[in-house]
Amino acid sequence: MPTEMVHATVAERYAAARQQLARQVHTLLDQKGAEPGCIVQASVALPPMSPLHWLMGQRSGHSLEHDSRMYWAGREDGTAVAGIGEADVVYGPPGASLHKLAGPLGPMLQRGPAGVRYYGGLRFDPSAEPEGKWRPFGAFWFVLPRFEVRTCAHQTTLCCNLVPARDYWVQESILAMIARIGMPDFTPQGPLAKPISRINRPDMAEWHAKIDWALGAFVEQAVAKVVLSREALYIFAEPLKPLVLLERLAGGAPHCFHFLFQPKGGAAFVGASPERLFERRGRAIASEAVAGTRPRGACPVEDARLLNELLHSDKERLEHEYVRISLREQLQPLAGTLHLDAEPSEMKLTNGRHLVSKVHAVLRPGVTSLDVLEALHPTPAVGGYPGRAALRAIRAQEPIDRGWYAGPVGWLGKNQADFCVGIRSGLIVGNELALYSGGGIVTGSEAQAEWQELEHKIQGFTRVLGIEQRGAMPEMACMASLAV
């Protein structure tokens, strides 16, 4: 069949799906007496398509052009979800505790159908005052999208989430939005722009001083491990397109969680994280300790050498062991049964590898997903050990606001949840891209080696931007301390 006819057939099926969705929405909202806080969901089948391409199609000329948007793809389950608009939002102002999330969110999830999910995340340090670029994200931000496109098990579905007690009064507006939902955009995207400058916070000299401080703190036994991070800020001549960057990033970093969260009128937080915080299905949960890093080799012999080096490095195993100990300590009070791998194994990625130990547990009756979230975050993989002492050190030593970097990002449903740790991530604000990376500092750490590890950890982004890590951007030398 000619390409034009294929596109015409898809367009006809897409138009029919929108009409069917509008009829469902009209029926669901024709109930003025709906219980406050109740959620309902209309859904229709779509022709197979990428949710990310669908999200790209919701652009200029559509009523949701400037509304919030999100994207989430699981690491190994083959699911992907793109959402736009807001049927409901739970926002925590700066300084709000996680307990403030449970009040509005818990009842909404319990009254909704099984497929309802709130997508979002938390700041690494919710108690800290955010820098301006992180303010739209709040201490936490979770959205029930107005519209979602989901793919799962080779099925594609378009959903409209509704809160009838509120949406009854704006149903004409919602129906008008449905009529203007755009087709997916399959247009090949051109090359990404190259940055014109880079600024590191902290710079190389400051980094060495902070590592020296940490090594001194270990001697004084104030802290056993602390994760120190850095922001590499890239400046471009023109605004970046977050969805295009995410598409390239996802293609270059398979076997990861891929995400984008962009509150209304705000910056876009994007990433490809290899690390699961926890997954919940009923009372069963799965988590993992991830710490200890080595790159991949250029050939099989070098790759095998680097793997052997990782598995037998005293420094890397010590860093990993703190995460294992903490994971058991955090979950045991919540779990009836718990099993942790006896020995760490390799997590192999396209651009690197880590030590990983997996844990499976069954929660005690009455334990909520927010209880698990509060217990696990921050893990020593992104904070340190002991946790409170490490967090105090981070607040004192880091010159940056991590925002959502290294915080939990994912989704919450009715007795279901899936969260990754928001690493391998960056924040896009107009023509700026802030990339974040961190390293676990323990006894035996060396400042220069840790700096090189941070450079390696942002390679998922720098490679899709076409940036070489060594000497590729001499025009940036006057503005930044680059790895050499």
C-alpha angles and dihedrals in degrees: 000000000000116000092244091056092048091053091047091052092049091048091052092049090046092051091049090050091053091051091049091049091050091053091051092049092049090052094046093048095046087089109090093179097062116147113262112256094020116137125206129182132211116199139178135180119257132196110268111283142145112265088217091057089048090053090050088056093060096084142112114002097026124110093236095050095117098031126109118282139188142185130196131177122179121235099238110354097080094234124134130178131189120189137184133183129018127271087166136353130196109199128180115205117226110295095021115142125229089253088070088063096056095060100063099024102048097061093043092055094045092053095045131084120269094262096059114114135177112211125203144078151235137259115259087240108022093184094060122092109250126234113246096263091056097045096094088061094056123190084308136353126192124175133195097206119229089222129022135182113202132186120196131151091357091305124119120202134184112210134188115201117209138186097200097197088062103024095053087079095051101037094122089057091049092049090050089052090053091053090054100045105130130234117254114274113234094168111134109249121228125237119298118253119260118238119249098204143009133207124192123210108222101022122218096273093049090047092055090050092052093049089051089052092051093050089052091050090054090055090051088048091232090131135002099205133008128183111218120192140196139206120224106195115201119195120206132194091235137025116283123236106232096199094051091049090049092050091053092043093051091050092052097044111045122173091044138104108262119203147166126186120182119169117209110293092354143110123287121244110203134174153146106225123186094194127089117206094191143320122209129199110171105311095334117098135181126200138160143211110229120181136125120067142209131162125243119262126248091233135021093261094052091043091054091048092053092048091051089047091053095047093050102036110120091204095051093044091050091051090049094046092060089058092049092050093048094046091056092045092050098047103038095077090053100041134077091197130014134183123189124185110261092224134019119252135193125285101200118204134175094255102025149345138242140192110256135186118186127214131196123190143167114227122231115251113280097022110134131210088248089056088056092045092052093047097049103041122119100024118198086250089074102017114026142237131318087028102219094045091048092050091052089052092050092050090051100042109034116086093197138073106239091199107179093344107120090006125117115276126177138075143304125212138162103305087334133095142157123195134171128192108259097237128130084045144130142193121233118205112170107296095353130091117190112197119197130204135162140190133209109241117205136151106305097031118139121209097223093047091049091050090052089050090055089052089052092050094059093049092100087070100033093052094054088047089053093241118149113216096221120061097323096126110045090162088069097055094092092055105039146031101240126194112263 
